Amino acid sequence: MNTQTSHGITPRRSPDFGLDGDIPKYWLGGDPFKTRFFDAMSLLFPEGEKFFIVCVRDYRNQITDPVLQAQVKDFIYQEGQHGMVHTQFNDRVKAQGIDVDKVLQKQKSIMFGFFRKHFSRAFTLGQTAAAEHLTALMAHGFFSDGLMKDADPRIRAMYAWHAVEEIEHKAVAYDVLTKVAKANYFTRILSFMLVTFTFPFHVFMIMRHMFRVDGVKNRPLVWLKGLWWLYGWGGLYPKLIPHYLAYFLPFFHPWKFGEMDIYQQWIAEFERHRGDAIAAGNAIVAAAA
């Protein structure tokens, strides 16, 4: 656990990652499962970011704290930038034959046609705060053990930049939920549990479609090996369990948890290389080695 306070949100313009270049289909070490896992998450981001913005905006006019008002403004800007970059990334996935438009339409119907229609504004804000916690814990954890060392530098740079900004604004939705919407513990945890199960389910369903389009052979074996990589002993997610479970604590706050070394290294390298996100991404991978 760490007792860092907010480092502030920097509304930086998204760098040029060269996503229209000659990026290999399986850009993460040539591994179909690992690559498509992150590709599937990317497909969820554009509509997801829109959902998060709308849910926070529901309470924007009720915020009296000028600091939180400024943070909400910067949160909206950063999430908008993320949506645009991942749309560009998704366009290259679409060119591979993946039915991106169908995935986006389905996600839109779930988020806006179901959740926003049938659940309270406080509950959908709770979903937003929950998703922000999950993305923040992944942002804190995914670069610390060399996960991206075999990734194409351009995609690595995109995810490192996204991770840094998720860390910067990780408390905004939570603060609006607890301080402005004044959601109770039950709403916070129930919405968190819903996101815990629906997010990976949607990722895996998209991956299933991707594998079918790709013509991946021995799919059962690919799934078994991939799920072990995610959930097995020493896998990605078991390492994040303490950070994940912290959300259940009555005194939880996002800035009380999550090591900041990778974040601080990226900021320093990004500034040292004058806004070169690829150099910053390379540097944090080298530091984690």
TORKOL-4160 file (C-alpha; in steps of 0.2 Angstrom, whole numbers, padded with zeros to 4 digits, m for minus):
289
<pt num="1" X="0000" Y="0000" Z="0000"/>
<pt num="2" X="0006" Y="0018" Z="m0003"/>
<pt num="3" X="m0001" Y="0034" Z="0004"/>
<pt num="4" X="0002" Y="0045" Z="m0011"/>
<pt num="5" X="m0009" Y="0060" Z="m0014"/>
<pt num="6" X="m0015" Y="0065" Z="m0031"/>
<pt num="7" X="0000" Y="0070" Z="m0043"/>
<pt num="8" X="m0012" Y="0081" Z="m0053"/>
<pt num="9" X="m0019" Y="0078" Z="m0071"/>
<pt num="10" X="m0010" Y="0084" Z="m0086"/>
<pt num="11" X="m0022" Y="0087" Z="m0101"/>
<pt num="12" X="m0008" Y="0083" Z="m0114"/>
<pt num="13" X="m0012" Y="0080" Z="m0132"/>
<pt num="14" X="m0011" Y="0062" Z="m0137"/>
<pt num="15" X="0006" Y="0059" Z="m0145"/>
<pt num="16" X="0008" Y="0052" Z="m0163"/>
<pt num="17" X="0011" Y="0033" Z="m0160"/>
<pt num="18" X="0013" Y="0028" Z="m0179"/>
<pt num="19" X="m0002" Y="0016" Z="m0178"/>
<pt num="20" X="m0004" Y="0017" Z="m0196"/>
<pt num="21" X="0013" Y="0009" Z="m0199"/>
<pt num="22" X="0019" Y="m0009" Z="m0202"/>
<pt num="23" X="0014" Y="m0016" Z="m0185"/>
<pt num="24" X="0013" Y="m0035" Z="m0185"/>
<pt num="25" X="m0004" Y="m0043" Z="m0182"/>
<pt num="26" X="0002" Y="m0052" Z="m0167"/>
<pt num="27" X="0012" Y="m0037" Z="m0160"/>
<pt num="28" X="0015" Y="m0044" Z="m0142"/>
<pt num="29" X="0029" Y="m0057" Z="m0144"/>
<pt num="30" X="0020" Y="m0065" Z="m0159"/>
<pt num="31" X="0007" Y="m0073" Z="m0147"/>
<pt num="32" X="m0011" Y="m0073" Z="m0153"/>
<pt num="33" X="m0019" Y="m0074" Z="m0136"/>
<pt num="34" X="m0009" Y="m0060" Z="m0127"/>
<pt num="35" X="m0010" Y="m0049" Z="m0143"/>
<pt num="36" X="m0029" Y="m0051" Z="m0145"/>
<pt num="37" X="m0032" Y="m0049" Z="m0126"/>
<pt num="38" X="m0026" Y="m0031" Z="m0127"/>
<pt num="39" X="m0034" Y="m0029" Z="m0145"/>
<pt num="40" X="m0051" Y="m0034" Z="m0137"/>
<pt num="41" X="m0049" Y="m0022" Z="m0123"/>
<pt num="42" X="m0045" Y="m0008" Z="m0135"/>
<pt num="43" X="m0061" Y="m0011" Z="m0145"/>
<pt num="44" X="m0070" Y="m0008" Z="m0128"/>
<pt num="45" X="m0062" Y="0009" Z="m0125"/>
<pt num="46" X="m0070" Y="0021" Z="m0137"/>
<pt num="47" X="m0088" Y="0018" Z="m0131"/>
<pt num="48" X="m0082" Y="0015" Z="m0113"/>
<pt num="49" X="m0074" Y="0032" Z="m0112"/>
<pt num="50" X="m0090" Y="0040" Z="m0119"/>
<pt num="51" X="m0100" Y="0031" Z="m0105"/>
<pt num="52" X="m0088" Y="0036" Z="m0092"/>
<pt num="53" X="m0088" Y="0054" Z="m0097"/>
<pt num="54" X="m0107" Y="0055" Z="m0098"/>
<pt num="55" X="m0109" Y="0046" Z="m0080"/>
<pt num="56" X="m0097" Y="0059" Z="m0072"/>
<pt num="57" X="m0106" Y="0074" Z="m0082"/>
<pt num="58" X="m0122" Y="0069" Z="m0073"/>
<pt num="59" X="m0115" Y="0077" Z="m0057"/>
<pt num="60" X="m0104" Y="0090" Z="m0064"/>
<pt num="61" X="m0116" Y="0104" Z="m0060"/>
<pt num="62" X="m0118" Y="0098" Z="m0042"/>
<pt num="63" X="m0099" Y="0100" Z="m0039"/>
<pt num="64" X="m0095" Y="0114" Z="m0028"/>
<pt num="65" X="m0076" Y="0110" Z="m0025"/>
<pt num="66" X="m0066" Y="0120" Z="m0038"/>
<pt num="67" X="m0052" Y="0107" Z="m0037"/>
<pt num="68" X="m0064" Y="0093" Z="m0041"/>
<pt num="69" X="m0072" Y="0103" Z="m0055"/>
<pt num="70" X="m0055" Y="0106" Z="m0063"/>
<pt num="71" X="m0051" Y="0087" Z="m0061"/>
<pt num="72" X="m0067" Y="0083" Z="m0069"/>
<pt num="73" X="m0063" Y="0094" Z="m0084"/>
<pt num="74" X="m0046" Y="0086" Z="m0086"/>
<pt num="75" X="m0053" Y="0069" Z="m0084"/>
<pt num="76" X="m0065" Y="0072" Z="m0098"/>
<pt num="77" X="m0051" Y="0079" Z="m0109"/>
<pt num="78" X="m0040" Y="0064" Z="m0106"/>
<pt num="79" X="m0054" Y="0051" Z="m0109"/>
<pt num="80" X="m0058" Y="0060" Z="m0125"/>
<pt num="81" X="m0040" Y="0058" Z="m0131"/>
<pt num="82" X="m0040" Y="0040" Z="m0126"/>
<pt num="83" X="m0056" Y="0037" Z="m0136"/>
<pt num="84" X="m0048" Y="0045" Z="m0152"/>
<pt num="85" X="m0032" Y="0035" Z="m0151"/>
<pt num="86" X="m0040" Y="0018" Z="m0148"/>
<pt num="87" X="m0052" Y="0022" Z="m0162"/>
<pt num="88" X="m0037" Y="0024" Z="m0173"/>
<pt num="89" X="m0029" Y="0008" Z="m0166"/>
<pt num="90" X="m0046" Y="m0001" Z="m0169"/>
<pt num="91" X="m0046" Y="0004" Z="m0187"/>
<pt num="92" X="m0030" Y="m0006" Z="m0190"/>
<pt num="93" X="m0039" Y="m0021" Z="m0182"/>
<pt num="94" X="m0054" Y="m0018" Z="m0193"/>
<pt num="95" X="m0043" Y="m0019" Z="m0208"/>
<pt num="96" X="m0038" Y="m0037" Z="m0202"/>
<pt num="97" X="m0056" Y="m0042" Z="m0205"/>
<pt num="98" X="m0062" Y="m0040" Z="m0187"/>
<pt num="99" X="m0080" Y="m0034" Z="m0186"/>
<pt num="100" X="m0076" Y="m0019" Z="m0176"/>
<pt num="101" X="m0092" Y="m0009" Z="m0180"/>
<pt num="102" X="m0103" Y="m0024" Z="m0174"/>
<pt num="103" X="m0093" Y="m0025" Z="m0157"/>
<pt num="104" X="m0095" Y="m0006" Z="m0155"/>
<pt num="105" X="m0114" Y="m0006" Z="m0158"/>
<pt num="106" X="m0116" Y="m0020" Z="m0146"/>
<pt num="107" X="m0107" Y="m0012" Z="m0133"/>
<pt num="108" X="m0116" Y="0004" Z="m0136"/>
<pt num="109" X="m0133" Y="m0005" Z="m0134"/>
<pt num="110" X="m0127" Y="m0013" Z="m0118"/>
<pt num="111" X="m0120" Y="0003" Z="m0110"/>
<pt num="112" X="m0132" Y="0016" Z="m0116"/>
<pt num="113" X="m0147" Y="0006" Z="m0121"/>
<pt num="114" X="m0147" Y="m0005" Z="m0105"/>
<pt num="115" X="m0137" Y="0001" Z="m0091"/>
<pt num="116" X="m0141" Y="0020" Z="m0093"/>
<pt num="117" X="m0159" Y="0016" Z="m0096"/>
<pt num="118" X="m0163" Y="0004" Z="m0082"/>
<pt num="119" X="m0150" Y="0009" Z="m0068"/>
<pt num="120" X="m0149" Y="0024" Z="m0058"/>
<pt num="121" X="m0137" Y="0038" Z="m0061"/>
<pt num="122" X="m0127" Y="0034" Z="m0045"/>
<pt num="123" X="m0126" Y="0016" Z="m0050"/>
<pt num="124" X="m0119" Y="0020" Z="m0067"/>
<pt num="125" X="m0107" Y="0032" Z="m0060"/>
<pt num="126" X="m0102" Y="0017" Z="m0048"/>
<pt num="127" X="m0099" Y="0007" Z="m0063"/>
<pt num="128" X="m0087" Y="0021" Z="m0070"/>
<pt num="129" X="m0078" Y="0022" Z="m0053"/>
<pt num="130" X="m0076" Y="0003" Z="m0053"/>
<pt num="131" X="m0070" Y="0002" Z="m0071"/>
<pt num="132" X="m0057" Y="0016" Z="m0067"/>
<pt num="133" X="m0051" Y="0006" Z="m0052"/>
<pt num="134" X="m0049" Y="m0010" Z="m0063"/>
<pt num="135" X="m0040" Y="0000" Z="m0077"/>
<pt num="136" X="m0029" Y="0009" Z="m0064"/>
<pt num="137" X="m0024" Y="m0007" Z="m0055"/>
<pt num="138" X="m0019" Y="m0014" Z="m0072"/>
<pt num="139" X="m0010" Y="0002" Z="m0076"/>
<pt num="140" X="0000" Y="0001" Z="m0060"/>
<pt num="141" X="0004" Y="m0018" Z="m0062"/>
<pt num="142" X="0006" Y="m0022" Z="m0081"/>
<pt num="143" X="0022" Y="m0013" Z="m0084"/>
<pt num="144" X="0031" Y="m0018" Z="m0068"/>
<pt num="145" X="0035" Y="m0036" Z="m0072"/>
<pt num="146" X="0041" Y="m0033" Z="m0090"/>
<pt num="147" X="0024" Y="m0038" Z="m0098"/>
<pt num="148" X="0027" Y="m0027" Z="m0113"/>
<pt num="149" X="0045" Y="m0030" Z="m0116"/>
<pt num="150" X="0041" Y="m0041" Z="m0132"/>
<pt num="151" X="0028" Y="m0029" Z="m0138"/>
<pt num="152" X="0030" Y="m0018" Z="m0154"/>
<pt num="153" X="0037" Y="m0001" Z="m0147"/>
<pt num="154" X="0022" Y="0008" Z="m0155"/>
<pt num="155" X="0009" Y="m0002" Z="m0146"/>
<pt num="156" X="0019" Y="m0002" Z="m0130"/>
<pt num="157" X="0020" Y="0017" Z="m0131"/>
<pt num="158" X="0001" Y="0019" Z="m0133"/>
<pt num="159" X="m0003" Y="0007" Z="m0118"/>
<pt num="160" X="0010" Y="0016" Z="m0107"/>
<pt num="161" X="0003" Y="0033" Z="m0111"/>
<pt num="162" X="m0014" Y="0027" Z="m0108"/>
<pt num="163" X="m0009" Y="0019" Z="m0092"/>
<pt num="164" X="0000" Y="0034" Z="m0085"/>
<pt num="165" X="m0016" Y="0045" Z="m0088"/>
<pt num="166" X="m0027" Y="0032" Z="m0080"/>
<pt num="167" X="m0016" Y="0033" Z="m0065"/>
<pt num="168" X="m0017" Y="0052" Z="m0065"/>
<pt num="169" X="m0036" Y="0053" Z="m0065"/>
<pt num="170" X="m0040" Y="0037" Z="m0056"/>
<pt num="171" X="m0048" Y="0045" Z="m0041"/>
<pt num="172" X="m0060" Y="0057" Z="m0051"/>
<pt num="173" X="m0075" Y="0046" Z="m0054"/>
<pt num="174" X="m0073" Y="0039" Z="m0036"/>
<pt num="175" X="m0073" Y="0056" Z="m0028"/>
<pt num="176" X="m0088" Y="0062" Z="m0038"/>
<pt num="177" X="m0097" Y="0045" Z="m0033"/>
<pt num="178" X="m0093" Y="0047" Z="m0014"/>
<pt num="179" X="m0092" Y="0066" Z="m0012"/>
<pt num="180" X="m0106" Y="0072" Z="m0024"/>
<pt num="181" X="m0117" Y="0058" Z="m0028"/>
<pt num="182" X="m0115" Y="0052" Z="m0010"/>
<pt num="183" X="m0117" Y="0034" Z="m0015"/>
<pt num="184" X="m0118" Y="0021" Z="m0001"/>
<pt num="185" X="m0106" Y="0007" Z="0001"/>
<pt num="186" X="m0119" Y="m0005" Z="m0006"/>
<pt num="187" X="m0120" Y="0004" Z="m0022"/>
<pt num="188" X="m0101" Y="0006" Z="m0024"/>
<pt num="189" X="m0098" Y="m0013" Z="m0021"/>
<pt num="190" X="m0113" Y="m0020" Z="m0031"/>
<pt num="191" X="m0108" Y="m0009" Z="m0046"/>
<pt num="192" X="m0090" Y="m0015" Z="m0044"/>
<pt num="193" X="m0095" Y="m0033" Z="m0044"/>
<pt num="194" X="m0105" Y="m0031" Z="m0059"/>
<pt num="195" X="m0090" Y="m0023" Z="m0069"/>
<pt num="196" X="m0078" Y="m0037" Z="m0062"/>
<pt num="197" X="m0088" Y="m0050" Z="m0071"/>
<pt num="198" X="m0095" Y="m0041" Z="m0086"/>
<pt num="199" X="m0078" Y="m0033" Z="m0092"/>
<pt num="200" X="m0068" Y="m0049" Z="m0094"/>
<pt num="201" X="m0083" Y="m0058" Z="m0101"/>
<pt num="202" X="m0085" Y="m0045" Z="m0115"/>
<pt num="203" X="m0066" Y="m0046" Z="m0118"/>
<pt num="204" X="m0066" Y="m0065" Z="m0120"/>
<pt num="205" X="m0081" Y="m0064" Z="m0132"/>
<pt num="206" X="m0072" Y="m0052" Z="m0143"/>
<pt num="207" X="m0057" Y="m0063" Z="m0143"/>
<pt num="208" X="m0067" Y="m0078" Z="m0148"/>
<pt num="209" X="m0073" Y="m0068" Z="m0163"/>
<pt num="210" X="m0055" Y="m0063" Z="m0167"/>
<pt num="211" X="m0048" Y="m0080" Z="m0166"/>
<pt num="212" X="m0062" Y="m0086" Z="m0178"/>
<pt num="213" X="m0058" Y="m0073" Z="m0190"/>
<pt num="214" X="m0039" Y="m0076" Z="m0188"/>
<pt num="215" X="m0041" Y="m0095" Z="m0191"/>
<pt num="216" X="m0031" Y="m0098" Z="m0176"/>
<pt num="217" X="m0028" Y="m0117" Z="m0174"/>
<pt num="218" X="m0029" Y="m0127" Z="m0159"/>
<pt num="219" X="m0040" Y="m0114" Z="m0151"/>
<pt num="220" X="m0044" Y="m0125" Z="m0135"/>
<pt num="221" X="m0025" Y="m0126" Z="m0131"/>
<pt num="222" X="m0023" Y="m0107" Z="m0135"/>
<pt num="223" X="m0037" Y="m0103" Z="m0123"/>
<pt num="224" X="m0030" Y="m0115" Z="m0109"/>
<pt num="225" X="m0012" Y="m0107" Z="m0110"/>
<pt num="226" X="m0019" Y="m0090" Z="m0111"/>
<pt num="227" X="m0030" Y="m0091" Z="m0096"/>
<pt num="228" X="m0016" Y="m0099" Z="m0086"/>
<pt num="229" X="m0005" Y="m0084" Z="m0091"/>
<pt num="230" X="m0019" Y="m0073" Z="m0085"/>
<pt num="231" X="m0026" Y="m0082" Z="m0069"/>
<pt num="232" X="m0013" Y="m0096" Z="m0066"/>
<pt num="233" X="0000" Y="m0097" Z="m0052"/>
<pt num="234" X="0011" Y="m0081" Z="m0055"/>
<pt num="235" X="m0001" Y="m0075" Z="m0068"/>
<pt num="236" X="m0005" Y="m0057" Z="m0072"/>
<pt num="237" X="m0021" Y="m0055" Z="m0062"/>
<pt num="238" X="m0016" Y="m0065" Z="m0046"/>
<pt num="239" X="m0002" Y="m0052" Z="m0043"/>
<pt num="240" X="m0015" Y="m0038" Z="m0043"/>
<pt num="241" X="m0027" Y="m0047" Z="m0031"/>
<pt num="242" X="m0022" Y="m0036" Z="m0015"/>
<pt num="243" X="m0025" Y="m0020" Z="m0025"/>
<pt num="244" X="m0041" Y="m0027" Z="m0032"/>
<pt num="245" X="m0048" Y="m0032" Z="m0015"/>
<pt num="246" X="m0043" Y="m0015" Z="m0008"/>
<pt num="247" X="m0059" Y="m0008" Z="m0016"/>
<pt num="248" X="m0070" Y="m0018" Z="m0003"/>
<pt num="249" X="m0062" Y="m0008" Z="0011"/>
<pt num="250" X="m0074" Y="0004" Z="0019"/>
<pt num="251" X="m0060" Y="0017" Z="0020"/>
<pt num="252" X="m0054" Y="0014" Z="0002"/>
<pt num="253" X="m0048" Y="0028" Z="m0008"/>
<pt num="254" X="m0038" Y="0026" Z="m0025"/>
<pt num="255" X="m0024" Y="0037" Z="m0020"/>
<pt num="256" X="m0020" Y="0025" Z="m0005"/>
<pt num="257" X="m0015" Y="0011" Z="m0016"/>
<pt num="258" X="m0004" Y="0008" Z="m0031"/>
<pt num="259" X="0015" Y="0009" Z="m0032"/>
<pt num="260" X="0020" Y="0025" Z="m0042"/>
<pt num="261" X="0038" Y="0020" Z="m0048"/>
<pt num="262" X="0033" Y="0016" Z="m0066"/>
<pt num="263" X="0022" Y="0032" Z="m0067"/>
<pt num="264" X="0036" Y="0043" Z="m0061"/>
<pt num="265" X="0049" Y="0035" Z="m0073"/>
<pt num="266" X="0037" Y="0038" Z="m0088"/>
<pt num="267" X="0034" Y="0056" Z="m0083"/>
<pt num="268" X="0053" Y="0059" Z="m0082"/>
<pt num="269" X="0057" Y="0050" Z="m0098"/>
<pt num="270" X="0043" Y="0058" Z="m0107"/>
<pt num="271" X="0049" Y="0075" Z="m0102"/>
<pt num="272" X="0067" Y="0071" Z="m0105"/>
<pt num="273" X="0064" Y="0065" Z="m0123"/>
<pt num="274" X="0053" Y="0080" Z="m0126"/>
<pt num="275" X="0036" Y="0071" Z="m0128"/>
<pt num="276" X="0043" Y="0056" Z="m0137"/>
<pt num="277" X="0031" Y="0043" Z="m0130"/>
<pt num="278" X="0040" Y="0028" Z="m0139"/>
<pt num="279" X="0056" Y="0033" Z="m0130"/>
<pt num="280" X="0047" Y="0034" Z="m0114"/>
<pt num="281" X="0038" Y="0017" Z="m0116"/>
<pt num="282" X="0055" Y="0009" Z="m0120"/>
<pt num="283" X="0063" Y="0017" Z="m0105"/>
<pt num="284" X="0051" Y="0010" Z="m0092"/>
<pt num="285" X="0052" Y="m0007" Z="m0100"/>
<pt num="286" X="0071" Y="m0006" Z="m0098"/>
<pt num="287" X="0069" Y="0000" Z="m0080"/>
<pt num="288" X="0058" Y="m0015" Z="m0076"/>
<pt num="289" X="0070" Y="m0028" Z="m0083"/>
